[in-house]
Amino acid sequence: MNALRTLISDRIRSHGPISVAEYIDLALYHPSHGYYACASRRTGRAGDFLTSVDVGPIFGALLARQFAEMWQILESQITKPEPRIPNPEPRLFHLVEAAAGDGRLARDILDAAAGQHADLYASMRLHLIDASTAARAAQVETLGPHVHILASSSDALPDSVEGAIFANELLDALPTHAVVMRKEGLREMFVDVRGDELVPHEATPSTPALANYLDRAGVRLKIGWRAEINLRAIEWVRRAARVLRRGFLVLIDYGHEAAELYSATHAAGTLATFHRHVSSDWHSLLEDPGERDITAHVDLSTVTRVCEEEGLVTLGRLDQTYFLLGLGLGDMLGTSSGSTPAELKTRLAFKTLMLPGGLGSTLKVLIFGKDVGVPALQGLSYGGRLT
């Protein structure tokens, strides 16, 4: 029995069954034994799952293009200076990355900004947010020559941001409640202990917020359907919207509209674990806590509604493929002949980011603005193509 399993079992014996959300919180984020706490990196070919960052620096370079455009929009909307100040200093552009890990994506963005977007680079101040102390400790080394741009490294969002907040695959990894509909009504899934085993346990929901969430989403689960309700994700989005004083919020994640997420298509729920690139369903959830990634798809409809309730304007929602094509991924592919090993690797990276069924179609991009109008962003050139 691993140390975290012992800790969880002892807690249950002392205080009773815990919700799946509390279990996931411990399994992923326990400060000593949690999955994300025990290493600064868990992704890549040698890790447990693949992200857009793992295919190479292309993803970061394309994001740099979008952030450069966002910076230009903010700069162009600044009130013109008085005549006695003909050349004012440009405003700082605060770039906040949540779930930043060891800073690899930020490094790719900064490499591209330094070489291709000098004005953005000169104005940028970077804030890296991650729950893992191991990951935060590695950020300075990862950033290398760009470390002077790092304004803060923390486990929480800054109190005020003018610029852009973005999160790549954060919301799907936040602890989620799990529910099932029975004849007697909505039931929540808990984790109990039987002997030395962690076992699932159904009971009355721990909070009325779960039923309220489904009501607000217009969802009616049928008997036997399982689903996830991620209250923590909504709390994070609400907080991000409130600290964004002016600028953009960019969310990239796995997810669906509520009508699809809570439908017969996903009647078994979307909760899954990943270990060495093998995905498993609910049955593996309680195995080896702290040694597997745990994820559930995001309710894009509710995320969008909450952002708008907090005063943000929805600028676009689309598949990652179309977002990256709008930023010039297709043009970059056209300049690579694929005749050398390096070019072949680059073309493979392009395909991984673009092809249907891969990262390009399964990941969704949501972009919101605050006090920036409704600009025609380059990344939204293909419109709201959400499949």
N, C-alpha and C positions, 0 to 999 in steps of 0.2 A: 504494500500500500504506500503510495507516495505521500509526501508531507501535506500537500494541499487536500488530498482526499481525507486524510486523518483530521485535519483542521475542520473541514466541512462536516464530516460525520460527527465530530464532537459538538459543533455548534447546533446541529439538528437535534442531537440527543438532549442538549441542555435547554433549547428554546423551541423545539418543534420544527416541522417542515418549513423549508424556505421556498420562495417563489423561484421560478426559472430565471427571472431577471436577476435576483440576488445571486443565484448560483453562477450565472454567466459573468456577473460582475467579479466574483471571486476567481473564477476560472481564468478570466482574461486579464484582470487588472489588480489582483492581490499584489501588494507592494513587494513581497518577497518571492512568492511562488506562482504568480499569474503568468499566463502565456506571453503577454507583451512586456512584462516586467523582467523576465529572465534573459532577454536578449535584445540587442538594439535593432536586429533585423530578423524577420522570419520569412521573407519573400525570396523569389528568384528560383532558378533551376534547382539549387541545392536546398531550398526551403520547403514550405508547405503549400504555397500557392503563388500564382504569378499576377503581377500588377502591370499597369501601363509603364510604370517607371522601370521595370526590370528588362524591358525590351531594348533599352538604350536611351541616349539623350534626346531623341527626337521629340518625345512627348513634352519634355521640359522646354525645348526650344520653341515649340508651337504655343505653349502657354505663355512664354515670354512675349510672343507677338501680340497675344490678346491683352496681356497686362500693359504692354506699351501703348496700345490703342486706348485702353481705359485711362491710363495716365494722361494721354493727350486730351481726352475728353474733359477730364477734371481741370486740366490746365487752361483749356480754351474757355471754360465757364467761369473762371476767376474774374471778378470785377476789375476792369482796367485801372492801372495805377494812376495816381495823380502825376501831373507833368514833372514835378520836382524829383520823381523817382522813376526815371526812364527805363531802367533795366533791373527790375526787382528780382530777387532770388526766387527760383521756382519753389513751389510748395513741396513739402516732402510727400512721397507716396508710400504709405505704410502697407506692406504686403504681409498678411497674416496667413500662415499655413497651419491648419489644424490636422492632427494625426500626422505630424511631420516626420516621425521616426528619427532616423539618424541624420536627416537633412539631405538625402540624395536628390530628391526632386528639386528642392530649393537650389542645390548646387547646379543642376542642369539648367534651371531657369536663369540663374545668375551668370553662368558661363555664356549663355546665349545673349543675355542683356548686355553684358560687358562688351561683347564683340559686335553686336548688331543694333543695339538700342541704347546708345551712350547717354542720352538725356534721361531716360528712365533709370538707368543704372546709377547715375549721379544723384538722383532724387530719392532713391529707394531706401527704406528702412525695413528690415526683415524681423518678423516675430514668429518664432517656431513654437508650436504648442504640441505637447505630447505627454501622455500619462506616465510613460516609462522613464525612470531616472537613468537607466542604462542608455536608452536612445538619446536623451538630452545630453548626456555626458559625451557622446560621440559626435555631436553636431559641430563643435568647433573644429575638430580635425577634418570632418567631411567638407565643410565649407572652404577650408584652405585659404586661398588668397582673398576670398570674399568675406572673411570673418568680421572685418570692420563694419560691414553693413548690418550685422546681427544686432538688433536693438534689444531683444529680450528672448529668453528661452524659458518656458514655463509650462505648467500643466493646465493653465486656464487662459481664456481669451483676455486681451487687454480691456480696460474700461471704456476706451473710446478709440475709434478707428476712422481715419479718412484715407481711403485708398481701396483695397480689396481684401476680402476674407475668402479663402478658398479651402475646400476640404475634399481630398481625393480618397474615396472609400473609407469614410469615417462612420457615417450613420448606420451602415449595415453591420458594423462591429460593436455598436453600443448595446448594452444589456436590454433585452426585450422580454416582456411578459408573453407567456404562451397560454392560449385558451382553447377550449373545445365546446361545441354546442351539444347539449344533451336534451332529452325530452323535458326535464325539469328546468331547463334554462342554461345560461352561460356558466361554465365552470372554468376555473383556472388550474393550470398544471403547476404542481409544486414538486420539490425534491425531498424525499424522505430517506431514511436509512433502515435497512432490514438486515440484521446480522452485520456483516462487513460490506454489504452492497448498498450503493446508492440506487434508489428506485423512484420511478415517477408516481405521483400521487395527485388525484383530482380533489378539489374542494371548492368552497364558495370563494369567489374572487376576492383578492386582498384589498381592492379599492373599487368604488363605484366608477372611478375614472375610466375603467376598461370598457364597461357597457356604454358610458357616455361617449367615448371615443368612436365606437362603432356607430352609434346613433348619429353623431355629427358627420361621419363619413358616408351616411346613407347606406350602411351595410347591414344585410340580414343573413347571418350564417345559417345554413341548413343543419339539421341534426346529423352529428357525426363529423362535421367539418372541423378541422383544426386551423388555427391562425395565430399570428404574432401581432402584438400591439406594442409598439416601441414608444413608450411615454418619454424615455430619456432622449430619444432623437428629437422629439418635438420640443422638449425643454432646451436642448442645445440650439436648435434653429431659432427659437424665440430669443434666446440670449444673444446669438450672433446678430440678429436683426436689430436688437436694441443698442448694441455697442457700436454698430455701424453708423457713424454720424453722417457720412456722405461717401458714396462710392458704390461698390459692387460686392455681391455675394455670389460665389460660384461653387456649386455642389456637384460632385461627380460620384455616382454610386449605382449599385445594382438596385433596381426597383421597378414598380409597375403603378399604373393608376389604381385607385382603390377598387374600382369595379372589376378589374382583372385579378388583383392580388387576393381579394376576398371572394373568389368565385370557384366553380367546380374545377377549373384548371389547376388551382392550388389548394384543393380541398384537404390535402395532407399537411398544409403549411409549407413554409420555405426554410425552416430552421435546418441548418446543416453544419457539419464540421469538416475541416480540412486537415489532412496529415500526409505529408510527402506527396502532395498533388492528388490524393485520393479523397473524393467527397463522400461523406456518409450522412445518413438521415438521422432522425430523432434517436434511433437506437444506440448510436455512438456517443450521444451527448454527455452521458454520465461516465464514460470511460476515461480514465486517466486525466482528470481535470488539471489544467495548466499545461498540457502537452499537445493540445489541438486548438486550431483556430475555430471560432464559432461565429456564424453569420446568419442573418435573415434579411430578406429583401425589404426595401423601403417603400412605404406608402407615399408615392409622389404627389398624390392629390392633397393629402393632409399637409405635407410639407409646404406645398404651394399656398394653400389656404392660410396657414399660420404666418407665412412670410407676408402675405398681403394684409392680414389682420394687424401686423406690426408696422404697416406703412411702407413696405417695399413694393416695387412695381415689377411684375414678371416680365422680363425682357425676352426670354426664350427658354424652351424645353425641347431637347432633341437627343437623338442617339449620339454617342461619342464619335462615331464614324463621320457624321455630317458636320459636327463641330470641328473636327480636325481637318476635314476637307475644306471647310470655309477658311481655315487658317493657312491653307496652302500645302497640306500633306500630299495631295495629288501632284502638284507641281514638283515637290521634292522627289517624289517617286520617279517622275519623268526624267530627272537629271541624273539618275543612277542607272548605269547600263547593266550592272550586275556581273561584270566580267572579272572582277578581282574578288578575293575572299572577303575583303572589307565591304565591298559594294553588295555582295551577296548577303552578308549579314544585315546590311542596312535595308535591303529589299525585303528580307524576312521580317524585320521589325515593322516595316510599313504594313505588310500583310497582316501581321498579328494585331495591329491597331485598327485595321480597316475591315477585314473580312466578316461577312455575316456569321453569326454563331460564336464569334470570338469576343474579344474585349470591345470591339467597336460597336456591336449591336446590343450587347448585354448591359453595357454601362450607359447610363443616361446623364446628361448634363443639364443642370438647371441654373439659370443666370437671372439674378434679381438686381435691381438698382434702387438707390435712395438719393433723392435730390439731384438726379443726373438727367432727367427727362426720359425720353425713349430713344436712345441712340441706335443706329443701325450697325451693330457690332459685326466685325469681320467673321467671328466664329459663328454668327447666326445667319450667314449668307444663304444657307440652304433652308431657312425657315424653321418652323417648329416640327421637325420630322421625328416624331416619337413613336417607335414601333413596339 
